[in-house]
Amino acid sequence: MMLRSTALLVLFAVLVIAPACSNDEPPQPVSAAEAERIKAELDGRSFRQFEPGRDASPRKAVIIDFFGPVGIYAQYAEDGHVVDEWELYADDYTIERRGDDSEITVRFVEPRTRQQFPTRCEDCVPTSGFSISIRDVFNRGDIAFRVNDPEGVLPSPFPVFTSWTRFNEDEYFNGG
């Protein structure tokens, strides 16, 4: 009897709860008004993440900036010296959303790349499929990011966050 009850409970979860949790709907562009509102919220803000910490050696640093141009920057340093450094940036970006979800996806328009170290180069990294997902964009205390690289084109030290990561907002850019 207990086995049958458990089986019915599992079947209920699969048939009723699981479909409500999945969101297979592809992201769609947001309206012009919503894009303007989101861009106004992000404009001039800079978010930074250091692993294991800002002054650690070695350390990885990731910066997501929303001031002309928009960009993501990654750096690996040892003993105070930069070993590897890349940047992806664009003059503009588009915004997509799945239904009424609190997650948005940012895609750079005509992205460009730059490598500073170990050798300098311009537009030397493919950016196919790259995007940044942002959750809770209007909740300054809970905003979180996920860097998406489904085709694996971003070189080290660019991180790909498969789970949501909260970045610290840089005090210099937010007036603090």
VOBA-1610 file (N, C-alpha, C; in pm, whole numbers, padded with zeros to 5 digits, always signed):
BEGIN
Met+00081-00119+00000Met+00000+00000+00000Met+00086+00126+00000Met+00192+00126+00082Met+00279+00243+00090Met+00351+00265-00043Leu+00393+00159-00110Leu+00459+00169-00239Leu+00366+00232-00342Arg+00239+00192-00339Arg+00141+00247-00433Arg+00119+00397-00406Ser+00113+00438-00279Ser+00096+00579-00245Ser+00216+00661-00292Thr+00335+00606-00273Thr+00457+00675-00318Thr+00457+00689-00469Ala+00419+00584-00539Ala+00414+00589-00685Ala+00314+00693-00734Leu+00199+00701-00668Leu+00100+00802-00706Leu+00151+00944-00679Leu+00222+00962-00569Leu+00278+01092-00537Leu+00383+01134-00641Val+00467+01042-00681Val+00568+01071-00783Val+00501+01103-00916Leu+00401+01027-00953Leu+00328+01053-01077Leu+00264+01191-01073Phe+00203+01228-00961Phe+00143+01359-00945Phe+00248+01469-00965Ala+00365+01452-00904Ala+00471+01551-00916Ala+00516+01566-01060Val+00530+01455-01130Val+00575+01460-01269Val+00471+01525-01359Leu+00344+01490-01341Leu+00239+01539-01430Leu+00192+01681-01398Val+00196+01722-01273Val+00139+01851-01235Val+00247+01954-01203Ile+00340+01920-01119Ile+00436+02019-01071Ile+00549+02043-01171Ala+00605+01939-01229Ala+00720+01954-01319Ala+00691+02044-01438Pro+00578+02030-01510Pro+00554+02121-01622Pro+00546+02267-01580Ala+00497+02294-01461Ala+00488+02432-01415Ala+00626+02490-01389Cys+00726+02406-01359Cys+00860+02453-01328Cys+00945+02471-01453Ser+00915+02404-01560Ser+00997+02415-01679Ser+00953+02533-01763Asn+01049+02595-01828Asn+01020+02709-01912Asn+01097+02691-02041Asp+01038+02616-02135Asp+01103+02587-02261Asp+01075+02694-02366Glu+00997+02794-02329Glu+00964+02903-02419Glu+01093+02979-02454Pro+01121+03000-02585Pro+01242+03075-02619Pro+01228+03222-02579Pro+01338+03286-02544Pro+01330+03427-02506Pro+01287+03511-02626Gln+01211+03616-02598Gln+01160+03707-02701Gln+01209+03849-02669Pro+01230+03931-02772Pro+01269+04069-02745Pro+01162+04140-02661Val+01207+04223-02568Val+01113+04301-02487Val+01066+04421-02569Ser+00959+04484-02525Ser+00908+04603-02595Ser+01012+04715-02586Ala+00999+04812-02675Ala+01091+04927-02674Ala+01084+05001-02541Ala+00964+05016-02486Ala+00948+05085-02358Ala+01016+05009-02244Glu+01000+04875-02244Glu+01063+04795-02138Glu+01215+04796-02154Ala+01265+04788-02277Ala+01409+04794-02301Ala+01466+04926-02251Glu+01396+05035-02277Glu+01440+05166-02231Glu+01444+05173-02079Arg+01344+05117-02014Arg+01337+05115-01867Arg+01451+05032-01807Ile+01479+04914-01866Ile+01586+04827-01818Ile+01722+04893-01840Lys+01743+04949-01959Lys+01871+05016-01988Lys+01893+05135-01895Ala+01787+05208-01863Ala+01799+05321-01770Ala+01841+05271-01631Glu+01790+05155-01592Glu+01826+05098-01461Glu+01973+05055-01457Leu+02025+05002-01568Leu+02162+04951-01573Leu+02265+05057-01610Asp+02222+05163-01676Asp+02314+05264-01729Asp+02406+05319-01621Gly+02535+05321-01650Gly+02633+05378-01559Gly+02673+05289-01443Arg+02627+05164-01442Arg+02659+05074-01330Arg+02768+04976-01370Ser+02845+04933-01272Ser+02956+04841-01293Ser+02953+04736-01182Phe+02964+04610-01222Phe+02957+04498-01127Phe+03086+04417-01135Arg+03140+04382-01018Arg+03270+04315-01014Arg+03267+04192-00925Gln+03344+04092-00968Gln+03356+03969-00892Gln+03503+03928-00891Phe+03558+03903-00773Phe+03697+03861-00760Phe+03701+03725-00691Glu+03780+03633-00746Glu+03797+03501-00684Glu+03944+03477-00660Pro+03989+03443-00544Pro+03911+03432-00421Pro+03885+03567-00356Gly+03958+03673-00391Gly+03934+03805-00334Gly+04009+03911-00412Arg+03975+04037-00388Arg+04030+04150-00464Arg+04183+04156-00459Asp+04243+04127-00344Asp+04388+04139-00329Asp+04460+04005-00324Ala+04391+03898-00355Ala+04450+03763-00348Ala+04545+03740-00464Ser+04634+03644-00445Ser+04723+03602-00552Ser+04735+03451-00546Pro+04705+03382-00654Pro+04650+03433-00779Pro+04502+03470-00762Arg+04450+03545-00857Arg+04309+03583-00853Arg+04253+03597-00994Lys+04122+03575-01002Lys+04047+03600-01124Lys+03955+03717-01096Ala+03941+03805-01194Ala+03851+03919-01181Ala+03758+03922-01301Val+03632+03952-01276Val+03533+03967-01383Val+03458+04096-01356Ile+03445+04178-01460Ile+03375+04306-01449Ile+03271+04312-01559Ile+03149+04348-01521Ile+03043+04372-01618Ile+03005+04519-01605Asp+03028+04595-01713Asp+03003+04739-01712Asp+02887+04774-01804Phe+02805+04867-01760Phe+02694+04919-01841Phe+02708+05070-01860Phe+02825+05110-01907Phe+02845+05249-01944Phe+02928+05248-02071Gly+02896+05338-02161Gly+02948+05343-02298Gly+03092+05309-02316Pro+03124+05202-02382Pro+03034+05096-02428Pro+03004+04995-02318Val+02906+04908-02342Val+02874+04800-02249Val+02980+04691-02269Gly+03019+04625-02160Gly+03123+04524-02178Gly+03137+04429-02062Ile+03211+04323-02090Ile+03252+04228-01987Ile+03403+04210-02002Tyr+03470+04208-01890Tyr+03615+04208-01886Tyr+03658+04098-01789Ala+03761+04023-01826Ala+03811+03917-01738Ala+03963+03925-01732Gln+04015+03896-01613Gln+04159+03905-01593Gln+04204+03796-01495Tyr+04322+03741-01522Tyr+04387+03649-01429Tyr+04521+03712-01393Ala+04549+03722-01263Ala+04674+03784-01217Ala+04740+03697-01112Glu+04873+03701-01112Glu+04954+03632-01011Glu+05058+03730-00959Asp+05074+03735-00827Asp+05173+03822-00763Asp+05167+03966-00814Gly+05046+04017-00834Gly+05029+04155-00875Gly+05054+04181-01023His+05077+04076-01101His+05104+04093-01244His+04995+04024-01325Val+04947+04093-01427Val+04845+04037-01514Val+04908+03930-01603Val+04846+03813-01606Val+04891+03702-01688Val+04805+03688-01813Asp+04674+03707-01796Asp+04580+03691-01907Asp+04468+03792-01890Glu+04428+03858-02000Glu+04325+03960-01990Glu+04251+03974-02123Trp+04118+03971-02115Trp+04032+03982-02232Trp+03918+04077-02205Glu+03859+04130-02313Glu+03742+04215-02300Glu+03650+04193-02420Leu+03519+04186-02393Leu+03416+04187-02497Leu+03332+04310-02472Tyr+03304+04387-02576Tyr+03229+04511-02557Tyr+03149+04544-02682Ala+03053+04633-02666Ala+02968+04676-02777Ala+02910+04813-02744Asp+02869+04885-02847Asp+02808+05015-02826Asp+02664+05004-02778Asp+02600+04889-02804Asp+02460+04872-02767Asp+02432+04724-02739Tyr+02316+04697-02683Tyr+02275+04559-02656Tyr+02125+04547-02668Thr+02080+04425-02695Thr+01937+04396-02700Thr+01900+04320-02574Ile+01770+04320-02543Ile+01721+04255-02422Ile+01607+04162-02459Glu+01614+04039-02406Glu+01510+03939-02429Glu+01460+03889-02294Arg+01339+03833-02297Arg+01279+03778-02175Arg+01190+03661-02214Arg+01177+03566-02122Arg+01083+03454-02138Arg+00957+03488-02060Gly+00848+03512-02127Gly+00721+03540-02059Gly+00734+03652-01960Asp+00681+03630-01838Asp+00688+03734-01735Asp+00797+03702-01632Asp+00894+03622-01672Asp+01004+03582-01586Asp+01085+03704-01541Ser+01149+03695-01423Ser+01232+03804-01373Ser+01371+03801-01435Glu+01397+03703-01520Glu+01527+03690-01586Glu+01523+03756-01724Ile+01626+03836-01752Ile+01642+03891-01886Ile+01773+03841-01943Thr+01784+03843-02075Thr+01907+03805-02143Thr+01954+03924-02224Val+02080+03960-02206Val+02143+04072-02276Val+02233+04014-02384Arg+02214+04060-02507Arg+02299+04020-02620Arg+02363+04145-02678Phe+02495+04143-02689Phe+02567+04258-02744Phe+02536+04271-02892Val+02519+04395-02939Val+02499+04423-03081Val+02636+04453-03141Glu+02675+04376-03241Glu+02805+04389-03307Glu+02919+04391-03205Pro+02934+04281-03129Pro+03038+04278-03025Pro+03178+04281-03085Arg+03267+04342-03009Arg+03409+04345-03044Arg+03486+04284-02928Thr+03605+04238-02957Thr+03688+04178-02852Thr+03827+04240-02855Arg+03891+04230-02740Arg+04028+04280-02728Arg+04101+04192-02628Gln+04222+04153-02663Gln+04310+04084-02569Gln+04423+04179-02536Gln+04450+04197-02407Gln+04560+04283-02363Gln+04685+04200-02334Phe+04666+04085-02265Phe+04777+03998-02225Phe+04739+03855-02254Pro+04821+03766-02287Pro+04967+03782-02296Pro+05012+03853-02424Thr+04931+03857-02528Thr+04963+03935-02648Thr+04842+04020-02684Arg+04867+04136-02743Arg+04758+04225-02782Arg+04698+04181-02916Cys+04566+04186-02924Cys+04498+04162-03050Cys+04359+04222-03043Glu+04302+04255-03157Glu+04167+04310-03167Glu+04078+04210-03241Asp+03955+04193-03194Asp+03857+04103-03256Asp+03914+03964-03285Cys+03979+03909-03185Cys+04047+03781-03200Cys+03977+03667-03127Val+03858+03693-03074Val+03783+03589-03004Val+03645+03579-03068Pro+03603+03460-03109Pro+03467+03448-03160Pro+03367+03472-03046Thr+03254+03534-03077Thr+03155+03566-02974Thr+03022+03497-03000Ser+03019+03402-03088Ser+02896+03334-03126Ser+02827+03271-03004Gly+02700+03308-02984Gly+02621+03250-02876Gly+02638+03316-02741Phe+02734+03404-02725Phe+02761+03469-02597Phe+02644+03559-02555Ser+02607+03555-02428Ser+02507+03646-02372Ser+02527+03653-02220Ile+02460+03750-02161Ile+02461+03764-02015Ile+02317+03760-01969Ser+02286+03673-01875Ser+02153+03669-01816Ser+02157+03748-01686Ile+02049+03821-01662Ile+02039+03902-01540Ile+01906+03871-01475Arg+01909+03847-01345Arg+01787+03821-01269Arg+01767+03934-01168Asp+01642+03975-01151Asp+01605+04078-01054Asp+01675+04212-01082Val+01671+04254-01208Val+01740+04376-01251Val+01695+04500-01174Phe+01569+04505-01128Phe+01519+04622-01056Phe+01531+04610-00905Asn+01592+04503-00857Asn+01612+04483-00714Asn+01761+04496-00685Arg+01804+04615-00655Arg+01948+04643-00640Arg+02019+04548-00544Gly+01952+04501-00442Gly+02016+04413-00346Gly+02025+04269-00390Asp+01943+04228-00486Asp+01938+04088-00526Asp+01976+04063-00671Ile+02022+04164-00744Ile+02058+04145-00884Ile+02167+04037-00895Ala+02149+03947-00990Ala+02243+03836-01008Ala+02268+03817-01157Phe+02383+03758-01189Phe+02425+03741-01328Phe+02460+03597-01357Arg+02450+03565-01484Arg+02498+03436-01535Arg+02558+03466-01672Val+02683+03426-01694Val+02749+03445-01823Val+02725+03319-01904Asn+02668+03336-02023Asn+02631+03222-02108Asn+02727+03210-02226Asp+02785+03093-02240Asp+02877+03063-02350Asp+02848+02922-02399Pro+02730+02900-02461Pro+02690+02764-02497Pro+02781+02697-02599Glu+02853+02775-02678Glu+02941+02718-02779Glu+03086+02709-02732Gly+03113+02751-02609Gly+03247+02739-02552Gly+03352+02821-02625Val+03317+02944-02669Val+03411+03025-02746Val+03497+03117-02660Leu+03455+03146-02538Leu+03530+03240-02456Leu+03655+03175-02399Pro+03771+03240-02417Pro+03897+03181-02367Pro+03914+03205-02218Ser+04004+03131-02158Ser+04042+03156-02020Ser+04099+03297-02015Pro+04073+03376-01916Pro+04012+03346-01788Pro+03863+03376-01782Phe+03795+03392-01898Phe+03653+03421-01892Phe+03580+03309-01822Pro+03506+03343-01720Pro+03428+03241-01652Pro+03294+03223-01721Val+03240+03108-01708Val+03104+03084-01752Val+03029+03041-01627Phe+02937+03125-01581Phe+02863+03096-01460Phe+02739+03018-01498Thr+02737+02890-01465Thr+02620+02809-01497Thr+02511+02827-01391Ser+02547+02887-01279Ser+02447+02918-01177Ser+02450+03069-01154Trp+02348+03120-01088Trp+02338+03263-01064Trp+02445+03308-00966Thr+02511+03421-00998Thr+02619+03474-00916Thr+02591+03621-00888Arg+02599+03659-00762Arg+02583+03800-00727Arg+02719+03868-00736Phe+02726+03976-00808Phe+02847+04054-00820Phe+02832+04176-00729Asn+02944+04225-00680Asn+02941+04348-00602Asn+02935+04466-00699Glu+02853+04564-00665Glu+02849+04684-00748Glu+02965+04773-00707Asp+03041+04819-00805Asp+03159+04899-00778Asp+03118+05036-00723Glu+03173+05069-00607Glu+03140+05193-00539Glu+03181+05315-00620Tyr+03288+05306-00695Tyr+03337+05420-00771Tyr+03235+05466-00874Phe+03169+05371-00939Phe+03076+05406-01043Phe+02936+05434-00992Asn+02900+05379-00875Asn+02764+05404-00826Asn+02757+05520-00727Gly+02866+05595-00717Gly+02865+05716-00634Gly+02890+05693-00487Gly+02917+05567-00446Gly+02937+05538-00304Gly+03073+05568-00253
//
